Amino acid sequence: MNHAQSLTIVQVNDSHSYLEPHPELFWGAHGADYRIAGGYARLATVINQIRQDRPGGVLVLDGGDTFHGTYPAVHSRGEALLPVLNAIGFDAMSAHWEFAYGPAHFRRLAARLDYPVLALNCYAEQSGKRVFDPYQVVERGGLRVGIIGLVSNIVDKNMPPAFSQGVYFTLGREELPECIAALRGQERVDLVVVLSHLGFPQDMQMAADVPGIDVIASSHTHNRLTRPAYVGHTLIIQSGCHGSFVGRLDLSIRDRVVVGYRHRLITVDEGIAPEPAMQARIDEILAPHRAMLDEVVGETATALNRNTVLEATMDNLLLQSLLHATQTPLAFSNGWRYGAPLPCGPVRVNDLWNIIPVNPPVSLVDLTGEELCMMLEENLENTFARNPYDQMGGYVKRALGLTLYAKIENPKGKRIQALFVQGEPVQPNRIYPATFVTDQGVPTQYGSNRRDLELHAVDALRAYFAAQSGPVEAELRGTVVVV
């Protein structure tokens, strides 16, 4: 009988370009607890230690949502991350918000990485050819490992059109069997790993639909899996977000079959010393922006986070600033997952950029009551669709000025039980003025008299803090109620 061979897979996903340690939310018996976590210098220490423990037998994967999410990343259009990522030495990455700079710019960024972006499911519109390599084969610990990349498939479906200019995305389900067969056959790999940014529910379904996958390194939905999920013969891991966690999966493989595993979700906490060379790189990247980002603009009496599905305190603050700026009765923003939490206390310019790094213009639109219902039903379907492949969002659309009662278990288009604006039942033909940020807040198919103000979101937040006589409050209001 052949002896089992070993491979360690290390996963970082959805770091959203958080170069430095930051507050992170941990759920406890009595609610949220905020502790410092993350930072690429500490990530480097963790990954280096694993490589020392298992020389030649480690595969390090980046699940994407890496080049976007903080001011240094957005200001440099992702370029600030390049020396950091190359120093880590990943073996491959997937992608999602990387497309926010446009596919052409992302391809230029990818060309400067020392490892490949893999995308089985991203195609050029004109030629129909793949934009990135679909897979690569690496050798680790005497094993041949095939890595298949799946980038987020929602980029051309519910994100701004510039994100997908000249490209289109599929789910990847139809292409996977042929790719797996090629890896198992002519490439003679011992292990098939799918590096996916579809999301945890989607990857669970993919594992059920497509045989032959040994491991899915899942991303997008920010799940902190303390133990792998198992579907058939496929292990699925996902490792939080913001660089606060590293997933480690130790595999034993015999005759091209996984015969054992151990898994650990490592919290990148303050007990981990930063790697000096990486810290020096990060300090150099941040030095030109440090004074500006450290300016205190106000104080919050409410702990701000995006860790709740129906409504979130961080987004209530953002929407309050929009209402303050526009004096409209309604405000909308997307249910983003990204954005490190902020405990009660001082608020800096850096925190404002973390809340909304795209810094879009504040926009206005007139919506009919019928359009309001249609827009919210669509969003509830995108969030809670019975078929995981139809889940296309972050969380429920953020709103102020309305109260929505919903049965999330109901079929598509039948979830809203009651909807009120300013305490009054919505009238289908009535016009409701609203403010919003980004087309994800109010998609372009809804509303009329749509226009952008010269005011941008970060400045609206600054003005809102400046108008307060004390700390701001942004508590949950029960805007969306599940009945």
C-alpha angles and dihedrals in degrees: 000000000000118000118248116256125214135231130173119206116200118196132197116173139172096007089156089207096292097162096176136046113276140172114288129191120237120184116232137177091274100038136274124004120191121213134163114260143152133032125154093245089061091042087056091053092051094047094044090052092052090050090051090050093050108027112199093358104086130102114194117199132188113206095201135245082107109120097053139052111073135061097257090053097045094042090055094037089241098310094112089069097056100086091044095050094044090050090054088054104217119191097219142342141206126209151217119144087032085084090063089091090053126269093267093056092044090054089054090051091048091052089060094054119098090225134045133269104223122207123165090174107047118094138179111247096221101044102023088225123134115267094213135023110279096219146351134207120224131180119228128166092349092308129115109224123193114207118196119192126216115183122200110290095204096072093097095035110055107001129086112293093240089067091067103031107155096358139081135199136219130194090249095226094114093048098045101077093055091046092049091048090052091051094046092043120036095012092048094210122180094211137026116211122183114206100202138182095182096102136257098276090047093048091050089055092044090054089053093047101043121049124205101053114125099185135010115200096202128200143166102065098067095231116169101214110192089185129023121261115236124212113174103310095337124105116207125197133177126177115205121253148270091050089284092126141036122202118217120191118181112196133194112205129189124178091349092306127111104238100172144003145186123200135193131180103211118206110218094220137160091274089074115085116228116247104249100222092048091047089053091053091050093047089053092050093049099040096089091052102035100098093046095046094046094057110121112229100177146310135274125216089190123070105239122218144141097217097113125082106213101040135350135205093225091057093044087060091050092048092046088057090051092050090048090052098045107024090221121147095235136045131185138186134165121273094247119181097201124087122092113246124257121215122215112291140059120004120211133197087253089062092053091055090048089055094053112004094172088064094202125185117272105252138200131210140167114233129188119225089248091054091049090056093045093048094049093045089052091051093049089052092049089052103039106023113156090226106065090213089064093056103106108161150066110241132322113309110271116240143168126193096042140075119214126192114195144172102217093191092063124103124269113296094013103080104094112090098173136355128195132184117200088347095305127107112259114258113213096222099038119108116235117193112218141179123216146159124235129353087274088065093054112004116226095249090068128074139003137245089043114180141159123232123220087242116096127209099253091051090048089055092048091050091049092054091046091054094056123097090206142356116332122242124210105168124166110275103191092252092156117036124187110216 
